């Protein structure tokens, strides 16, 4: 009887903060991969239950709504205390406020579009590198005034470093307001007794967001709207670190190309090799795009010896680099959709592959030949990269059996059937699903265009989501909200560089999910893993739309990994 009374008192204590706000302020938390729009009604449940491997980051959202404005809203993280007093410190958590964009027109082919305010850009509480608080920017994370009858949210990232003791960690976060009102969010995180490797298994190629950002600011400076940043070295470092933390490959800076020698050979300078090694190690890079040989070799058929000498320089550099797991590839051709482009790939790809060197040929094309009259690309490609909707397993499987690799990518809203298209107004789960499907097909890489920062068509991506808009050109497929972007210019929120998005967080979860599957495959448990994945993600045209189902499946994958260790 006494213990029951204690439970009642404890529950009343949790509800008391809401009561002090006149029962108008509703606060709840979720961990599912989904957006909660401004117009959505209040949810329920404050407790957060997470689980993670070591070297993994887990996220949750804190959401709120009130019938009356709430001023001075802030989030106070707490330490999570685990076995033997082990601590996941609050100071290491990353906190963000979700900024919302008004979408009045849906992306092409989004028949389910609902106009409204969509959260996507994330405003950090602190500088991502220095961890100093951010103040005085156009947009600040906190303190925040919650408007009446609007749902707004915050995001929390908790990283579990290598060496963390396994077991249950518990603590709480507090949501506070200027009038001393507060709501407690109980947080439990179970650390599983296995590690994700520091270097991701899934290879990624998302371009260079810093280079795209340079073009954006150069245009704005030319238009007299704002000056471009001056310390690009600091920006490059912040961009690379952000990509690393989300398990996406950063792109090395500067030129990395063979230099002609007097004896007709080529050599990559030692200082460039040393710089590449440092970059790869620091940012956990698993694939690097090399220069294209056409800058030196005009015709591979007429200059085969020169091409072989150029490629041999990469072989020597790879040996000096000493990172055998690092993929070196040349981006030979993007979407060869005509006969001339096919001829180009046939000529260059076959010539490069004849050297049997370390540089692999990547072509953004499917394995199914577009037009038999053009001939095929077999023998000219090492890495095939089809659109989600154009992957053809019957022709891909024989190429994989020969040792060739399949990646995949998305752009716009292409295909006869919907695939997990990447626009802001489609479900956030679309950014997590593709890696599960990719693993089913034995795909090893994921590519995306635009350098993650394709802002050239908008004045301010923090207010305008129409980053790929063809309406002025009178195109039939006029608009793609957020196309080519996954990040935002951070000057708006108080520092130079990039700010993340909800979509980038979902992609990080996707790459981590793939890692669970890769671990099981390396341990000879691919069949057992596939039995978990297949009912969830059958193909690029059929997947489970329930975000909670992926959390459940992920836990089952973890159980398999843990059982294999006993």
Secondary structure, 3 states (H helix, E strand, C coil): CHHHHHHHHHHHHHHHHHHHCCCCEEEEEECCCCCCCCCCCCCCCCCEEEEEEECEEEEEEEEEEECCCEEEEEEECCCEECHHHCEECHHHCEEEEEEEEEECCCCCCCCCCCCEEEEEEEEECECCCCCCECCCCCCCCCCEEECCCCCEEEEEEEEECCCCCCEEEEEEEEEECCCCCEEEEEEEEEEEEEECCCCCCCEEECCCHHHHHHHHHHHHHHCCCCCCCCCHHHHHHHHHHHHHHCCCCCCCCCCCCCEECCCCCEECCHHHHHHHHHHHHHHCCCEEECCCHHHCCCCCCCCHHHHHHHHHHHHHHHHHHCCCCCEEEEEEEECCCCHHHHHHHHHHHHHHHCCCCCEEEEEECCCCCCCHHHCCCCCCCCEEEEEHHHCCHHHHHHHHHCCCEEEEEECCCCCCCCCCCCCCCCCCCHHHHHHHHHHHCCCCEEEECHHHECCCCCCCCCCCCCCEECHHHCCCCCEECCCCECCEEHHHHCCCCEECEHHHHHHHHHHHHHHHHHHHHHCCCHHHHHHHHCCCEEECCEECCCHHHHHHHHHHHHHHHHHHHC
